[in-house]
Amino acid sequence: MIRSRQNWAWVVAGVSFIALVGAAAFRATPGALIEPLQREFGWSTATVGFAVSVNLMLFGLTAPFAAALMERLGVRKVVASALTLVAVGSGLTVFMTTAWQLVLFWGVLVGLGTGSMALAFVATITGRWFVKHRGLVTGILTAGGATGQLVFLPVVAALSESSGWRTAALVVSVAALAVVPLVLLFLREHPADLGVAPYGGDVVVPVTPPSGGTARRALGALTGAARTGPFWFLAAGFAICGATTNGLVGTHFIPAAHDHGMPTTTAAGLLALVGIFDIVGTVLSGWLTDRVDSRVLLAVYYALRGASLLVLPQLFHDSVHPSMLVFIIFYGLDWVATVPPTVALCRQVFGLSAPVVFGWVFASHQIGAAFAATAAGLTRDHFGDYAPAWYVAGLLSIGAAVLSMKVKRSPAPAGGPEQPAGDLTPEGARG
């Protein structure tokens, strides 16, 4: 009986995976709908890119506060509310007629909703429920969010072309809303609620009541972490990670391919293929994170990503060539492979405050993504081509590899034990 209750950790992980996929449905929308929105409303690439930037910015800045809010109100309430907000925001887009409404619905409402379902949620779940296989589960859940985004792309693109972009937006809304009952029925807060230890652990960890307000705890974790060098190295590297994935490739790959004559549905299919290989790459990265120095993993991931982006401008054609397929497979394996080692380094350096601190590191990821989404749109409008954006992104990724090796792994808790944030079993120096 005790063993079966401890296995409830896998039920929690499964529901979390489905919730992340449901929230990720919206993440597929911007890249696939830029062209239809431009055709109907006459908006520039920069205008649509700005709405995406607002979304990405709030997606990141909400994360640390959501992690603290999960401690105060509970994971179930926060996640269910977040999915409902995504559904409402996506659904309301069918009524929009002006650009400011796009910013409000796509940017603000969905940004806040998806931000509450960001990777700080993954850090909270894995920190509470797993000791054994923690890196692996982090990889699987991370793949759920990123892969869900990319796999939805061809669906959204096909619906947009066959039935109109409004139908696609409504499907996204329903996908997010459909997950809410599962969250309310099966998601549990702590292993201690069932009287068991985290999976792979030997001790039932008592639940520590949160102290202080949500904003105070989130800002307190940031204040403590900001005094350390590792935080800034991790934040800067993750900002570049966001710029080179969600902000640039996730938002602008489809219109960039369309510039070279490739049909939108074909380009969306390529990004979906990135999502398929992302599952393999991220789960493998989680497995490696349990065994290999996380700094080395990050350096390798960023360096290889930079090299691939530097050659991408030469790979675009009006049809899919073998060289583009090689890029897609390679880039898919590397898409969010950076997340498990980044989460592990936060645990090793910041201890009990790790989930909230990681929320701030993730905020930097989305700030980088938001900047890249707008900057790439402006680049396309000014030069008539995305090539300069790809080259800059490649060089920045190589810089992120250097920053990753500067992170020192010796524990230096930020915020102290008075700010528990879900990870009750610091991993010390384990990589």
N, C-alpha and C positions, 0 to 999 in steps of 0.2 A: 504493500500500500504506500509506504514511504517512497519506495523507488518510483512508483507510477506517478506520485505527486511531484517528485523531482523532475521527472520527464515532462512535466507541464511546461518547463522552460522551452521545449521545442514547440509546444502549442503557441506560446507567447511569441516565439520567433516567427512561426508561420503566419500568424495573424498580422504581426508587424510587417512582414514581407508583403502581404496582400495590400495592407494599408498604404505602404510606400508606392506600390505599383499603381494603386488608385489615384493617389495624389500626383504621380508622375504623368498621368494622362494629360494634364494641362501643360506639362513641360514640353510636350510634343507639339503643342499648338502654334506657337509663334513662328517657328521656322517654316512650317507647312502653309501658313496662312498669310505670309507677307505679300506674296504675289496677288492673291484674290482681294485682299484689302486695298492694295494699291490700285487694282483695276476698278473697284467699285467706288472708292472714295477719293482717289487721286492723291493719296498721301505719299510723301517721299520715303525713301528707305530710312533716312535719319529720324523721321517722325515715328515710324513704327518701331525703330530701334530704341528710341527714347522710352516708349512704353515698356518695352522688354527690359530696358535698363532699370526702370523703377521697380519692376517685378523682381529682378535679380537682386537689387539692392535691399529691398524689404525682405526678400527670401533669406538673405544672409543676416541682416541686423535683427530680425525677429528671433533667430535661433537661440542665442544665449538666454534671452528672457523666457523663451518657451521652455528651455531646459530647467530653469529655476521654477517656472510656473508648474511644470510637471511634478516637482517636489511638493509644491504647496497644494495644488488642486487635484493632482492625480493624472497619470498618463491617459487613462481612458477618456476623461472629460476633455482634456486638451486636444487629443487626436481626433475625437469625434467632432468637436467644434471646428477644428481646422479643416477636415474633409467637407463639412457642411459649407464653410466659407468658400472653399474652392468651387464647390458646385454652384453656389449662388453667383459668384463672380463670373464664372464661365457662362452660366445661363443668361445673365443680364446682357452679355455682349450682343446677343441677337437683336436687341433694341437700340443699339448705339447708332448715332448718326454723325457725331463729331469726334475729333481727335482727343479732346479732353476726357470724353467718356471711355475711350480706349485706355487711356492712362489710369483712370479710376478703376475700371473693372479688371483689366488685365494686370495693371501695375499694382494698385493698392490692395484691392480685395483678395485677389488670388496670390499676390505676393505675401500678404500676412498669413494666409491659410497654408500655403506651401512652406513658408518659413517655419511654421510651428511643426511641420512634418519633416524638417531638415535632418541633416546627419547628426545633430546633437541628440535627436530622438534615438538614433542607432546607438550612439555612445551610452545613453541612459539604459536602454534595454540590455545591451551586452554587459554593461558594468554591473547591473543588478542581478541578472539571471545566469551568467556563465562565468566559470573560472577555467574549466577545461574547454578547449576549442573556441576561446573567445575571439581570437583573430580570425578564425575561419568563419564564424557566425557574422562578425563584422563585415567580412567580405561578401557574404551571401546577401545580407540586408542592403548593403551599399549597392550591390548589383541590381537588387530589386528596384530601387529608385531610379538609377541611371538607365538600366535596361528598359524599364517600363516606359520611360520617356521616349527612347529611340524606337522601340517596337511599335508604339502607338503612331509613329510618324506616317508610315504608309497608309494606315487606316484613316487618319485625319486627312491626308492628302487625297486619297481616293474618294472619300465622302465629299470633300470640298469640290472636287471636279465633277462628281456625278450628281450630287444633291445640293451643292452650295455650302459655303463656309459656315452658315448658321446651323445647318444640320450637324456639322462636325463639332461645333461648339456645344451643342446640346448633348451629343453623345459623350463628350468629355465630362459634362456636368453630371450626367447619370452615372458614369463610371465611378466618379468620386463619391457620390451619394450612396451607391449600392454597398460600399464597404462599411458604412457607419454601423449597421446592425451587428456585423461580425466583431467589430471593435468593442461594442458595448457588452456583448455576450461572453466573449472569450479572453479578452485582454485582462491580465491581472497585474497588480502594482508591484508586489515584492514576493520573493520566495517565502519570506517569513509569514506572509498571510496564509500560506498553506502548511506552515510548520516544517519547512524543509530548508536545506542549504541550497545555495546556487548550484547549478549543474557542475559536477566535478569538484565541489567543495565539501568540506567535512563539518563545517560549523554553521548553524542557523544564525544569520546576521540579524540582530534586532533592528527594527525600523526606527531611525532617528527622526523625531519631529522636526520639521524645518523651523529655523529661527530667522526673524527679520523678514522684511518684505521682499517680493520677487525682484523688483528693480534694484534694491539694495544689495541682494545677494549676487545678482548678475554683475553689477558694477563693481562690487567688492572683489569678485574673482578676477575681473579685468585689471583692477588696480594692482593686485598682488602679482599677477602674471606679467604685467607690463614692466615690472622692475627687473625682469630677467631677460637675458639675451636669447635663450632658446625660443621664447614666445615670438619675438620679432622675426627670427629666422624662419620659424614655422609659418607665421602669418604672411610674410612676404612671399615665401615659396607657394603657399596655398592661393594667394592672390593671383599669382601667375598661372597656377593650375586652373583657376576659374576663368581667367581671361582666355586661355587656350582651348577650353572645352565648351562649357555652356555659352560663354559670351561670344566666341568667335565661330567655332565649328558648329555647335548646336544651333545657333541663330542664323548664321550666314552661309553655311555650306550649300544649302539648296539654292538660294538665289545666285550664289557664285557659280555653281554648276549650270544653272539656267542661262547665265551670261554667255556660256560657251556652247549653247544650243542643246544642252541635255534636258529632257522633259522633267517636270517637277516630280512626277510620280517615280521616275527612275532614280533621281537624286534622293528622294525620301526613302526608297528601298535600300539605297546604299547606307544611309544613316541607320536604318533598321538593322542592317547587317553588322554595323558597328556595335549595336546593342546586343546582338547575339554573341559576338566574340567578347564583349565586355563581361558577360557572365563568366566565361572561362577565365579571363584575365583577372577579374576582381576576386573570385573565389580562390584562384591560385595564389594571388597576392596575400589574401588572408591566411592561407596555409603557410606561406613563406614567412609571414610576419611572426608566426609562433616559433620560428626557427632561425631566422637570419636577422642581422643588425638592421633595424628599420631605416637608419640613416643611409646605409648602402643601397637599400631597395629604392628609396626616394631618389637618390642621385642617379641611379640607372634609369628609372622610369622617366625622369625629367629630361635627361640627356637624349634618350632615344626619341622622345616626343619632339624635342627641338629639331633633331635631324630630319624627322619625317615632315615637319611643317615647312622646313626650308626647301624641300623638293616638291611640295604639293602644287604650287602654281604651274609646274610643267606637266602635271598629270590630268588637268581638266580637258575634256574633249566633248563632242556632241553625243558620244556613246561611251559605254563602259569598256575601257581597255584593260588588259591584264595588269598593267602597272598600277592603275587606280584600285583594282581589287586587292593587290598586295598592300597598298597603303591602308585601305579600309580594314583589312584583317589585322594588320600591325597596330593601327591606331585604336581599334576596338579592344585589343588585349591590354592597351595602356590607358584607356579612357578614364576610369576612376580607380585604377590600381593603386593610386597614391593615398587613398583614404585609409585602409587598414594600418599601414605603417605610421601615418600621421596621428591617428587615434592612439596607437600604441605609445608613440613618443609623448603625447600629452599625458597619458596615464603614468608613464615612467618619471616624467619631470614634475607633474603637478598633483599627483596623488588623488586625494578625495575630491578636489575641485575640478578634476579632469573633464567631466562632461560639459560643465559651464564654460571652462576655458576653451575647450574644443569648439563650443558654440561661437566664441569670439574669433577663433582661428578660421572657422567656417564663414563667419561674417566677412573676413578679408577675402575669402574665396569668391564670394558673391559681389563684393565691391569691385574686384578685378574683372569679374564677368560682366558687371553692369558697365564698367568703363569700356571694355572691349566691344560690347554690343553696339554702343553709340559710336565709338571711334571707328569701327569697321564700316558702319553705315555712312559716316561722313567721308571716310576714305573712298568708298565706292562712288558717292555723289561727286566728289572733287576730281578724282583721277579717272573715273569711269571703269575702274578695275579694282579687285580686292588684293592684288598681288602684294603691295607694300604691307598690308595687314598680316599676311601669312609670314613674310620674312621677319618682321618685328617680333611676332609671336614665337617663331623658332629660336631667335636669339635670346629672348627672355626665358624660355624654357631651359636653355643651357645654363643661364644664370641661376635658375632655381636649383639646379643640380649642385652647384657650388654652395649655395646657402644651406642645403640639407646636410651637408657634411660638417657644417659648423655647429650643429645642435649637440650639446652635451647632454648625456642621458642620466647623469647622477640626479637622484630625486632632490627636488627643491620645492616643496609644496607651496603653492600660491593660494592664499586665502586661509590656510590652516584648517584644522579639523572642525572648526566651528561653522564651516560652510560645506557640509557634505552635499554632494551633487550626484548621487546615484552609483558611483563606482566605489564600493565599500571594500574592495580587495585590491589595493595598489599592487602593481606587478613588479615594482622595483626595477631591477636591471634586466629583466627578461625581455628579449627582443622579439 
